[in-house]
Amino acid sequence: MRRIKSCLMALVIAPISGCNWVLFNPKGQIALEQRNLIILATALMLIVVIPVIVMTFLFAWRYRSTNKNARYSPRWDSSHKIEAVVWGVPLIIIMILGWVTWVTTHTLDPYRPIESANPPLNVQVIAMDWKWLFIYPDLGIATVNELAMPVHTPVSFTVTSDAAMNSFFIPALGGQIYAMAGMQTRLHMIANEAGQYRGFSANYSGPGFSDMHFSTLATSPAEFDAWVARVRAASRPLDLGAYKTLAIPTHGYDVTYYSRVDQQFFKTIVDKYEGMNKARKTMPEPVAGEEADDRNLTRKER
């Protein structure tokens, strides 16, 4: 019997053996609060779902055709108690969810800085085909497909794209934020535990999308300083010529270090699309009466 139970348990566990519950194993404060929010919202909704499932089987069993003792009330049509439960419980749940949504929309706002005794680390992120470029403007260095941060230190990300629209996501540390050409979005994270965490693109961006991932190294301050020293020892500056080569669409790009980068480099990439963003504003306004004439012409043609 024990052997049979063990085999059955193995069959149940086998399909989920390859699952990685990273969202429920957070390593950062933001990810921890997001996990708690998911659990709370799910628990509140289960207050409605579980009783419905239980009552479905209970009623089917109690009012089965062979149960002659079941009470039969063909003229029953209303119950104030049932009405109170059916309408009251969901209303209370919706009110609680509304309050939770309002609070967490502000506390988990990706643009909201994280309060900490340690000063934030500024990182500029550029999504490319199909790689991630990380610029540390205060340190004057840059990396490709490798991000490092000291634990217990807030990280302030400024994110953009130099290709298709993308999404920057490190599930173990926090939420995702979209990356769009010519625009800047913000995201804040903090690592509570040292480790190596997977980051990737959460928005399809072409044939190299599946290879668009990077390593996130959360280290002690001393180890982070040593990592910065290794990057600076690369003796490879990131200038426009090097960036032009880097921008060529590539699958599975290797980790690359750049020892020097201009503080305005990120702004240069964003400003490339300034004309595109202002194109609509610079289009000539229609002459008075033209818009109405166009509408009338359309009606006649139809």
DRENTILO-895350 format. One line per 4 residues: number of its first residue (from 1); for each residue z, y, x of N, C-alpha, C, O. Coordinates in steps of 0.001 Angstrom, whole numbers, plus 500000, padded with zeros to 6 digits. Layout:
NUM> Z Y X Z Y X Z Y X Z Y X | ...
This chain:
1> 500000 498795 500824 500000 500000 500000 500000 501267 500866 499268 502217 500590 | 500835 501267 501922 500882 502431 502811 499534 502672 503476 499105 503809 503669 | 498869 501551 503826 497570 501693 504470 496563 502310 503510 495736 503130 503909 | 496637 501910 502241 495727 502472 501242 495991 503965 501057 495058 504764 500970
5> 497284 504338 500997 497635 505753 500847 497148 506574 502042 496669 507698 501890 | 497282 505988 503230 496837 506696 504434 495330 506915 504415 494835 507976 504797 | 494607 505886 503961 493150 506009 503886 492732 507064 502863 491817 507852 503104 | 493420 507064 501711 493112 508061 500690 493405 509473 501190 492634 510398 500936
9> 494519 509634 501900 494867 510944 502444 493829 511403 503467 493462 512578 503515 | 493362 510457 504284 492347 510795 505279 491050 511239 504607 490384 512160 505081 | 490690 510578 503496 489484 510953 502775 489601 512343 502169 488620 513082 502097 | 490806 512693 501734 491021 514013 501145 490970 515104 502210 490402 516172 501984
13> 491565 514832 503371 491668 515838 504428 490358 515995 505197 490050 517082 505685 | 489583 514906 505306 488370 514923 506132 487404 516058 505800 486902 516706 506718 | 487119 516329 504495 486147 517398 504210 486578 518780 504674 485729 519641 504907 | 487895 519012 504817 488358 520346 505219 488830 520377 506663 489407 521371 507105
17> 488592 519301 507401 489077 519251 508784 488392 520279 509672 488962 520714 510672 | 487175 520670 509316 486462 521644 510130 486664 523077 509691 486088 523990 510283 | 487472 523295 508661 487684 524646 508158 488640 525418 509062 489593 524858 509604 | 488373 526687 509211 489228 527565 510000 489739 528670 509087 488996 529583 508729
21> 491010 528583 508713 491587 529513 507754 492044 530773 508471 493220 531133 508418 | 491118 531437 509137 491487 532584 509963 492049 533717 509113 492934 534440 509572 | 491562 533890 507894 492073 534957 507043 493529 534739 506654 494243 535693 506345 | 493970 533474 506670 495354 533172 506317 496198 532888 507553 497319 532390 507450
25> 495656 533206 508706 496401 533087 509957 496214 534375 510760 495663 534350 511860 | 496673 535500 510208 496396 536801 510826 497136 536994 512135 498235 536478 512336 | 496503 537754 513024 497103 538092 514318 497260 539600 514497 497593 540072 515584 | 497021 540338 513442 497158 541789 513484 497822 542301 512222 497813 541616 511200
29> 498399 543493 512274 499139 544035 511150 498251 544258 509934 498652 543945 508813 | 497055 544793 510136 496148 545041 509016 495731 543722 508367 495727 543605 507142 | 495383 542738 509182 494996 541429 508650 496158 540780 507908 495943 540102 506904 | 497386 540976 508386 498566 540423 507719 498733 541029 506331 498987 540307 505366
33> 498593 542334 506223 498726 542990 504925 497596 542586 503984 497811 542456 502779 | 496403 542389 504518 495287 541944 503688 495519 540524 503178 495212 540223 502024 | 496061 539646 504035 496375 538286 503588 497400 538316 502464 497244 537623 501459 | 498446 539116 502631 499475 539209 501597 498894 539730 500286 499300 539300 499207
37> 497947 540651 500384 497306 541178 499182 496488 540102 498477 496516 540005 497250 | 495765 539297 499242 494982 538203 498653 495899 537218 497937 495608 536794 496819 | 497004 536855 498579 497939 535899 497981 498555 536473 496713 498661 535774 495706 | 498963 537745 496752 499579 538372 495579 498605 538435 494411 498964 538088 493287
41> 497373 538876 494666 496384 538982 493595 496057 537609 493011 495908 537471 491797 | 495946 536599 493866 495663 535243 493391 496815 534701 492561 496593 534085 491519 | 498052 534926 493017 499226 534446 492283 499316 535096 490908 499643 534426 489928 | 499034 536382 490825 499081 537068 489530 498037 536507 488569 498320 536318 487386
45> 496840 536243 489068 495793 535702 488201 496075 534264 487794 495670 533833 486714 | 496769 533515 488654 497110 532133 488308 498123 532067 487178 498252 531030 486528 | 498849 533164 486930 499780 533195 485795 499032 532971 484490 499590 532417 483543 | 497789 533392 484434 496954 533169 483253 496213 531844 483345 496126 531111 482360
49> 495688 531537 484502 494817 530363 484650 495585 529058 484487 495149 528172 483753 | 496727 528929 485166 497462 527657 485148 497935 527282 483744 497711 526143 483334 | 498584 528186 482975 498980 527799 481614 497807 527375 480742 497943 526457 479933 | 496658 528027 480892 495489 527647 480094 495053 526225 480417 494757 525445 479511
53> 495012 525882 481695 494621 524524 482089 495630 523502 481584 495251 522454 481061 | 496920 523808 481741 497968 522886 481290 497896 522693 479782 497963 521561 479302 | 497760 523788 479025 497719 523675 477563 496476 522946 477079 496512 522294 476035 | 495383 523045 477814 494169 522316 477431 494427 520817 477395 494075 520143 476427
57> 495043 520298 478452 495360 518863 478480 496493 518528 477511 496475 517471 476880 | 497483 519426 477386 498608 519165 476495 498162 519086 475043 498558 518169 474323 | 497346 520033 474606 496881 520024 473218 495971 518835 472942 496033 518221 471876 | 495116 518518 473929 494231 517361 473741 495037 516076 473583 494662 515197 472806
61> 496143 515965 474316 496982 514772 474213 497809 514778 472931 497910 513756 472251 | 498392 515913 472603 499282 515964 471445 498529 515780 470136 499035 515138 469215 | 497332 516332 470045 496582 516265 468794 495438 515256 468870 494386 515440 468258 | 495664 514207 469621 494682 513122 469678 494649 512398 468340 495598 512476 467559
65> 493580 511711 468086 493387 511079 466775 494406 509985 466497 494706 509706 465336 | 494942 509364 467538 495891 508259 467328 497329 508730 467144 498202 507917 466841 | 497594 510021 467319 498954 510538 467145 499140 510973 465694 498747 512076 465314 | 499727 510120 464906 499908 510388 463477 501092 511309 463205 501245 511805 462089
69> 501933 511544 464217 503113 512390 464027 502842 513870 464318 503720 514709 464122 | 501644 514188 464779 501319 515584 465075 501280 516398 463792 500751 515956 462772 | 501848 517593 463860 501900 518457 462681 500512 519005 462367 499821 519526 463242 | 500126 518879 461119 498812 519331 460678 498985 520542 459764 499582 520431 458694
73> 498464 521703 460185 498624 522943 459412 497256 523580 459199 496890 524501 459929 | 496498 523111 458221 495133 523616 458021 495070 525072 457570 494033 525712 457743 | 496153 525619 456993 496138 526995 456496 496772 527989 457475 496886 529177 457176 | 497181 527493 458645 497787 528400 459637 496703 529282 460239 495651 528786 460642
77> 496955 530602 460302 495926 531501 460831 496454 532618 461721 495652 533377 462264 | 497760 532754 461894 498250 533834 462753 499666 533555 463222 500422 532812 462596 | 500003 534187 464362 501354 534097 464917 501594 535342 465761 500878 535595 466729 | 502604 536113 465386 502908 537321 466145 503380 536986 467557 503117 537744 468491
81> 504065 535873 467721 504536 535481 469052 503359 535163 469976 503315 535594 471129 | 502401 534392 469432 501231 534045 470245 500418 535295 470578 499950 535454 471705 | 500250 536186 469587 499517 537424 469836 500183 538251 470930 499506 538827 471783 | 501518 538307 470901 502246 539080 471911 502025 538508 473304 501848 539253 474268
85> 502035 537165 473406 501838 536527 474708 500391 536675 475175 500134 537018 476329 | 499442 536410 474260 498024 536431 474619 497573 537816 475078 496765 537934 475999 | 498088 538851 474443 497692 540209 474816 498657 540853 475807 498241 541611 476683 | 499924 540552 475667 500927 541212 476510 500887 540782 477960 500920 541623 478858
89> 500816 539465 478206 500838 538968 479586 499631 539469 480387 499821 539993 481484 | 498389 539329 479879 497261 539877 480649 497365 541386 480865 496984 541892 481920 | 497889 542114 479852 498024 543558 480002 498994 543907 481126 498742 544813 481920 | 500100 543180 481181 501078 543415 482252 500465 543099 483617 500661 543839 484581
93> 499719 541986 483687 499082 541605 484954 498074 542666 485395 498013 543022 486571 | 497284 543168 484441 496302 544203 484776 496994 545468 485268 496519 546112 486204 | 498106 545826 484648 498846 547016 485078 499390 546832 486498 499333 547747 487320 | 499919 545635 486771 500441 545368 488118 499310 545393 489142 499446 545985 490213
97> 498181 544740 488802 497039 544737 489717 496500 546151 489937 496094 546501 491045 | 496498 546953 488886 496049 548332 489029 496938 549126 489973 496456 549896 490803 | 498250 548924 489833 499186 549623 490718 499024 549146 492160 499012 549955 493088 | 498900 547826 492344 498719 547273 493693 497414 547782 494304 497367 548128 495484
101> 496362 547824 493493 495071 548316 493985 495165 549771 494430 494628 550143 495474 | 495846 550587 493639 495991 552003 493988 496743 552172 495312 496334 552949 496175 | 497838 551438 495456 498658 551573 496661 497903 551077 497890 497832 551774 498902 | 497340 549873 497800 496691 549280 498974 495368 549960 499320 494939 549920 500473
105> 494715 550586 498332 493506 551348 498636 493808 552464 499627 492957 552824 500441 | 495010 553009 499560 495405 554077 500474 496041 553526 501751 495736 553997 502847 | 496925 552530 501617 497607 552019 502813 496667 551229 503711 496854 551202 504928 | 495643 550577 503122 494697 549792 503909 493353 550500 504067 492348 549862 504380
109> 493332 551786 503857 492118 552572 504071 491678 552415 505528 492450 552732 506433 | 490450 551931 505777 490019 551725 507173 489975 553013 507987 490001 552963 509217 | 489911 554155 507327 489883 555435 508041 491292 555939 508372 491445 556920 509100 | 492304 555281 507846 493679 555751 508049 494205 555280 509403 494218 554078 509669
113> 494641 556206 510266 495193 555800 511571 496460 554973 511404 497189 555120 510424 | 496710 554107 512372 497902 553258 512364 499025 553974 513105 498848 554434 514233 | 500174 554061 512456 501321 554710 513092 501915 553785 514152 502188 552615 513884 | 502108 554312 515339 502649 553518 516440 503190 554455 517511 502753 555598 517645
117> 504155 553937 518270 504685 554710 519396 503679 554790 520536 503756 555690 521373 | 502735 553855 520573 501715 553843 521624 500501 554669 521198 500099 554609 520036 | 499920 555424 522097 498715 556198 521754 497549 555258 521458 497473 554177 522042 | 496640 555647 520563 495528 554765 520203 494498 554645 521319 494331 555546 522140
121> 493817 553508 521322 492701 553266 522237 491416 553531 521467 491177 552916 520428 | 490597 554430 521961 489345 554783 521291 488205 553892 521783 487967 553770 522985 | 487514 553280 520838 486376 552419 521157 485215 552803 520246 485378 552898 519029 | 484058 553021 520833 482845 553316 520085 481978 552064 520047 481731 551439 521079
125> 481518 551701 518854 480798 550445 518647 479376 550752 518188 479167 551542 517269 | 478407 550121 518835 477005 550259 518449 476449 548869 518147 476430 548001 519020 | 475999 548661 516914 475357 547408 516532 473890 547465 516936 473186 548424 516619 | 473432 546422 517642 472059 546378 518130 471442 545036 517739 472112 544187 517150
129> 470172 544851 518066 469492 543572 517828 469591 542695 519073 468953 543031 520072 | 470326 541622 519084 471379 541215 518174 472595 541036 519037 472925 539933 519472 | 473253 542149 519273 474379 542213 520203 475258 543385 519813 474877 544221 518993 | 476441 543434 520412 477380 544524 520160 477666 545266 521463 477998 544653 522478
133> 477535 546576 521424 477849 547419 522576 479150 548167 522295 479278 548858 521285 | 480118 548017 523211 481415 548678 523077 481561 549719 524190 481453 549400 525374 | 481804 550943 523793 481975 552043 524746 483419 552531 524681 483948 552810 523605 | 484044 552628 525849 485398 553179 525961 485263 554593 526535 485282 554760 527755
137> 485126 555610 525683 484824 556957 526184 485920 557535 527074 485628 558270 528018 | 487171 557211 526785 488271 557751 527592 488380 557069 528952 488955 557622 529889 | 487820 555857 529051 487873 555111 530310 486556 555185 531072 486504 554847 532255 | 485496 555624 530406 484204 555751 531067 483530 554435 531365 482767 554341 532326
141> 483794 553395 530553 483188 552084 530763 482570 551596 529458 482816 552164 528394 | 481766 550540 529550 481146 549943 528371 480949 548455 528617 480833 548012 529760 | 480912 547692 527534 480702 546248 527626 479771 545798 526511 479597 546491 525508 | 479186 544643 526700 478351 544024 525677 478963 542686 525296 479220 541843 526155
145> 479196 542498 524000 479691 541239 523434 481064 540828 523955 481407 539646 523907 | 481841 541760 524441 483235 541487 524788 484054 542752 524546 483739 543830 525048 | 485106 542583 523769 485992 543690 523424 487401 543340 523877 487873 542228 523639 | 488068 544270 524522 489435 544032 524992 490346 545141 524498 489934 546293 524362
149> 491595 544772 524232 492585 545731 523768 493977 545237 524140 494212 544029 524144 | 494904 546136 524450 496285 545710 524690 496998 545461 523359 496733 546150 522374 | 497896 544484 523332 498641 544190 522108 499569 545352 521777 499975 546118 522651 | 499891 545460 520491 500799 546495 519978 500291 547908 520257 501070 548859 520301
153> 498986 548033 520443 498369 549345 520650 497295 549555 519588 496373 548745 519489 | 497386 550614 518795 496348 550855 517786 494988 551082 518441 494881 551709 519495 | 493969 550562 517796 492597 550756 518276 491827 551513 517203 491777 551096 516046 | 491233 552619 517597 490448 553445 516682 488967 553237 516977 488463 553656 518020
157> 488275 552581 516038 486852 552287 516209 486005 553357 515519 486298 553775 514399 | 484966 553784 516201 483910 554596 515600 482640 553765 515676 482198 553397 516764 | 482051 553469 514522 481008 552446 514443 479692 553056 513963 479671 553864 513035 | 478610 552664 514601 477272 553052 514175 476308 551909 514474 476716 550857 514966
161> 475044 552117 514181 474019 551098 514440 472792 551761 515044 472461 552901 514717 | 472129 551041 515919 470856 551492 516469 469760 550508 516080 468769 550333 516789 | 469970 549876 514935 469006 548904 514420 469214 548836 512906 469487 549852 512267 | 469086 547653 512345 469294 547490 510915 470763 547695 510556 471637 547643 511422
165> 471020 547926 509292 472396 548046 508813 473154 546773 509136 472630 545673 508963 | 474386 546918 509604 475165 545769 510018 476596 545895 509528 476931 546838 508812 | 477442 544946 509913 478845 544970 509510 479702 544427 510645 479470 543324 511138 | 480685 545204 511051 481576 544885 512166 482832 544223 511610 483505 544795 510753
169> 483158 543005 512098 484233 542226 511479 484960 541388 512522 484344 540608 513248 | 486295 541561 512589 487185 540695 513369 488233 540181 512388 489281 540812 512246 | 487995 539065 511709 488864 538640 510605 490313 538406 510984 491193 538578 510140 | 490599 538019 512225 491983 537761 512619 492791 539043 512766 494021 539004 512768
173> 492109 540181 512888 492805 541442 513155 492692 542456 512029 493545 543338 511923 | 491677 542365 511192 491542 543355 510130 490271 543181 509337 489585 542165 509449 | 489960 544192 508527 488803 544128 507658 487517 544484 508365 487493 544726 509571 | 486445 544513 507586 485131 544828 508130 484722 546229 507711 485244 546789 506747
177> 483772 546781 508463 483228 548098 508137 481735 548077 508449 481306 547452 509418 | 480958 548755 507632 479512 548751 507828 479097 549681 508965 479731 550704 509222 | 478020 549299 509631 477427 550091 510711 476025 550495 510281 475193 549639 509978 | 475759 551810 510252 474478 552315 509772 473914 553330 510755 474647 554149 511309
181> 472620 553268 510961 471955 554153 511919 472102 555612 511505 471939 555956 510334 | 472410 556460 512476 472547 557879 512211 473828 558266 511516 474022 559434 511178 | 474717 557297 511294 475977 557562 510610 477125 556974 511418 476931 556092 512254 | 478325 557482 511152 479516 556983 511829 480551 556562 510792 480882 557325 509885
185> 481054 555347 510934 482157 554883 510099 483363 554624 510992 483226 554483 512207 | 484531 554564 510392 485762 554427 511154 486506 553171 510720 486415 552734 509573 | 487242 552607 511669 488051 551420 511412 489218 551421 512382 489068 551784 513549 | 490393 551009 511890 491588 550963 512732 492192 549563 512688 492289 548952 511623
189> 492593 549065 513844 493208 547742 513969 494329 547794 514989 494437 548733 515777 | 495164 546759 514956 496191 546579 515975 496467 545084 516089 496585 544397 515075 | 496571 544582 517303 496837 543160 517545 498333 542959 517741 498954 543621 518573 | 498905 542041 516968 500332 541732 517094 500602 540640 518116 501705 540548 518654
193> 499595 539810 518387 499757 538688 519307 498607 538668 520309 497468 539005 519986 | 498937 538265 521523 497895 538107 522539 497051 536880 522217 497558 535892 521687 | 495779 536946 522534 494888 535816 522281 493438 536250 522334 493124 537416 522572 | 492566 535290 522108 491127 535547 522068 490636 535276 520659 490776 534161 520157
197> 490066 536276 520022 489669 536188 518630 488172 536439 518488 487566 537172 519270 | 487606 535820 517490 486160 535890 517284 485810 537082 516401 486411 537301 515349 | 484826 537842 516857 484258 538908 516051 482780 538641 515831 482133 537989 516649 | 482250 539142 514731 480846 538849 514438 480294 539850 513429 481005 540708 512906
201> 479014 539704 513182 478344 540503 512161 478527 539832 510810 478313 538627 510674 | 478923 540617 509810 479121 540077 508467 478019 540532 507515 478182 540476 506296 | 476899 540984 508076 475792 541440 507245 474482 540979 507883 474215 541279 509047 | 473673 540255 507125 472430 539715 507680 471552 540846 508211 471316 541843 507529
205> 471073 540668 509442 470303 541729 510093 469087 541200 510843 468606 541846 511774 | 468586 540038 510452 467392 539532 511106 467577 538145 511696 468634 537539 511525 | 466563 537633 512389 466595 536246 512876 467678 535970 513905 468063 534813 514078 | 468188 536994 514600 469243 536773 515584 470635 536974 515037 471600 537027 515800
209> 470756 537088 513723 472043 537364 513084 473113 536329 513432 474264 536687 513684 | 472741 535051 513447 473727 533994 513693 474278 534020 515114 475339 533452 515374 | 473575 534672 516036 474051 534775 517422 474799 536081 517684 475221 536340 518811 | 474960 536886 516665 475530 538217 516859 477052 538167 516734 477623 538648 515756
213> 477691 537583 517731 479147 537489 517736 479675 537921 519098 478916 538029 520061 | 480972 538166 519172 481580 538649 520407 483017 538160 520494 483603 537737 519497 | 483573 538221 521689 484962 537824 521926 485849 539063 521938 485503 540093 522518 | 487000 538939 521285 487995 540004 521285 489207 539520 522061 489845 538543 521670
217> 489526 540187 523146 490634 539797 524011 491814 540723 523755 491762 541909 524080 | 492873 540180 523174 494117 540930 522996 495064 540511 524117 495481 539354 524175 | 495400 541433 524997 496145 541101 526205 497362 542009 526352 497553 542954 525586 | 498166 541700 527341 499271 542587 527699 498698 543846 528348 497556 543821 528806
221> 499454 544946 528404 498940 546162 529054 498504 545931 530496 497494 546482 530933 | 499257 545124 531235 498892 544856 532632 497573 544090 532709 496725 544396 533547 | 497400 543104 531844 496150 542336 531839 494977 543211 531388 493855 543046 531865 | 495239 544128 530479 494172 545034 530048 493739 545939 531201 492547 546180 531387
225> 494695 546435 531965 494356 547267 533130 493534 546478 534144 492611 547013 534758 | 493878 545190 534316 493108 544351 535236 491690 544138 534710 490733 544106 535484 | 491562 543993 533395 490232 543835 532794 489401 545098 533009 488220 545013 533344 | 490007 546260 532819 489300 547520 533048 488830 547616 534499 487722 548080 534768
229> 489675 547177 535430 489300 547204 536850 488099 546296 537114 487230 546639 537917 | 488042 545131 536441 486900 544224 536621 485614 544861 536098 484553 544733 536709 | 485721 545540 534972 484530 546194 534418 484041 547288 535360 482840 547406 535603 | 484955 548080 535884 484568 549160 536799 483987 548632 538103 483216 549324 538769
233> 484355 547413 538467 483830 546823 539700 482409 546287 539536 481802 545836 540507 | 481877 546332 538318 480538 545784 538080 479452 546604 538759 478371 546085 539038 | 479721 547879 539030 478748 548763 539698 477407 548782 538976 476348 548758 539604 | 477467 548825 537647 476246 548884 536841 476420 550002 535810 477122 549799 534819
237> 475814 551162 536005 475975 552264 535053 475133 552040 533800 474082 551401 533844 | 475615 552577 532691 474852 552537 531446 474216 553909 531232 474866 554850 530777 | 472943 553995 531567 472192 555218 531327 471091 554915 530315 471012 553800 529801 | 470250 555888 530028 469210 555685 529025 468214 554615 529443 467682 553901 528594
241> 467954 554495 530750 467055 553445 531214 467625 552061 530985 466932 551168 530498 | 468904 551881 531340 469558 550590 531115 469675 550301 529628 469551 549154 529199 | 469913 551345 528844 470050 551147 527398 468718 550740 526775 468691 549931 525848 | 467627 551286 527271 466315 550918 526752 466059 549428 526937 465512 548770 526051
245> 466455 548902 528089 466323 547458 528330 467261 546675 527424 466890 545634 526882 | 468486 547186 527264 469473 546517 526423 469039 546477 524966 469369 545534 524248 | 468305 547484 524523 467918 547589 523117 466823 546610 522717 466532 546471 521529 | 466214 545933 523672 465193 544938 523334 465844 543814 522531 466847 543260 522982
249> 465312 543452 521350 465913 542384 520543 466050 541093 521342 465084 540592 521917 | 467283 540563 521364 467592 539396 522190 468556 538483 521449 469495 538953 520806 | 468324 537176 521541 469229 536181 520970 470254 535760 522023 469908 535574 523189 | 471511 535612 521614 472540 535073 522494 472719 535843 523780 472771 535241 524852
253> 472812 537140 523705 472935 537983 524900 474268 537721 525597 475305 537620 524942 | 474237 537611 526916 475451 537325 527688 476364 538550 527754 475927 539686 527569 | 477642 538285 528023 478605 539364 528229 478188 540180 529448 477903 539628 530511 | 478156 541492 529281 477712 542390 530350 478687 543552 530478 479170 544083 529479
257> 478972 543941 531723 479874 545061 531989 479083 546248 532540 478153 546078 533329 | 479466 547446 532115 478898 548685 532643 480038 549538 533181 480963 549895 532451 | 479959 549855 534450 481074 550527 535127 481157 552016 534825 482216 552624 534986 | 480041 552615 534386 480042 554044 534096 479185 554324 532869 478135 553713 532668
261> 479655 555255 532061 478899 555686 530891 479317 557110 530552 480493 557462 530651 | 478363 557913 530158 478648 559302 529809 479441 559368 528504 479210 558574 527592 | 480369 560309 528418 481202 560435 527222 480389 560800 525986 480819 560521 524867 | 479231 561412 526163 478388 561816 525038 477308 560789 524711 476421 561057 523901
265> 477379 559604 525343 476326 558608 525141 476269 558162 523680 475186 558061 523103 | 477418 557898 523090 477467 557455 521694 476843 558507 520781 476068 558171 519885 | 477173 559760 521001 476616 560848 520186 475104 560915 520339 474394 561220 519380 | 474612 560636 521529 473169 560637 521761 472470 559600 520894 471403 559863 520341
269> 473075 558420 520777 472484 557357 519959 472511 557742 518488 471537 557517 517769 | 473609 558317 518039 473710 558727 516632 472706 559827 516318 472063 559804 515268 | 472571 560789 517225 471691 561937 516989 470212 561568 517004 469375 562367 516585 | 469877 560362 517481 468476 559931 517446 467919 559965 516033 466724 560180 515833
273> 468792 559750 515050 468359 559624 513659 468634 560888 512855 468562 560874 511626 | 468948 561979 513544 469277 563216 512836 468104 563703 512002 468296 564147 510870 | 466901 563630 512536 465732 564068 511790 465500 563231 510552 465084 563752 509517 | 465769 561915 510646 465579 561042 509502 466541 561398 508384 466161 561402 507213
277> 467802 561700 508742 468803 562012 507733 468543 563354 507069 468945 563573 505926 | 467864 564265 507791 467606 565586 507234 466214 565709 506625 465834 566777 506147 | 465454 564613 506641 464065 564682 506184 463978 565153 504740 463120 565961 504385 | 464872 564640 503921 464811 564998 502508 465124 566476 502292 464558 567123 501411
281> 466053 567007 503127 466432 568408 502986 465304 569338 503425 465184 570454 502921 | 464480 568878 504364 463422 569735 504905 462122 569632 504123 461175 570364 504409 | 462058 568728 503128 460842 568613 502324 460675 569870 501468 461666 570388 500953 | 459448 570376 501303 459240 571605 500518 459617 571398 499061 459368 570344 498475
285> 460228 572436 498492 460595 572386 497087 459337 572537 496229 458423 573268 496609 | 459274 571855 495073 458104 571992 494201 457998 573403 493640 459005 574041 493333 | 456768 573878 493511 456530 575198 492934 456906 575165 491466 456723 574148 490796 | 457430 576265 490965 457851 576329 489567 456705 575923 488655 455600 576455 488755
289> 456975 574984 487773 455980 574514 486821 455272 573262 487254 454722 572548 486415 | 455263 572958 488577 454558 571773 489065 455202 570502 488543 454512 569566 488139 | 456551 570474 488553 457243 569262 488124 456939 568964 486669 456712 567810 486307 | 456930 570010 485815 456624 569814 484404 455180 569376 484223 454886 568521 483388
293> 454258 569976 485025 452851 569589 484929 452656 568133 485304 451858 567428 484687 | 453394 567677 486329 453289 566279 486741 453744 565363 485627 453129 564325 485382 | 454831 565741 484943 455324 564901 483852 454317 564865 482711 454084 563809 482124 | 453711 566022 482388 452719 566063 481318 451501 565229 481673 450956 564531 480818
297> 451064 565295 482943 449915 564519 483386 450202 563035 483252 449338 562257 482847 | 451428 562652 483597 451796 561247 483487 451735 560782 482044 451284 559673 481761 | 452193 561640 481125 452164 561263 479711 450720 561089 479231 450421 560160 478481 | 449808 562002 479675 448417 561906 479240 447763 560644 479771 446996 559987 479068
301> 448074 560307 481029 447474 559113 481627 447921 557867 480896 447160 556908 480764 | 449174 557880 480411 449668 556703 479697 449039 556601 478313 449338 555669 477566
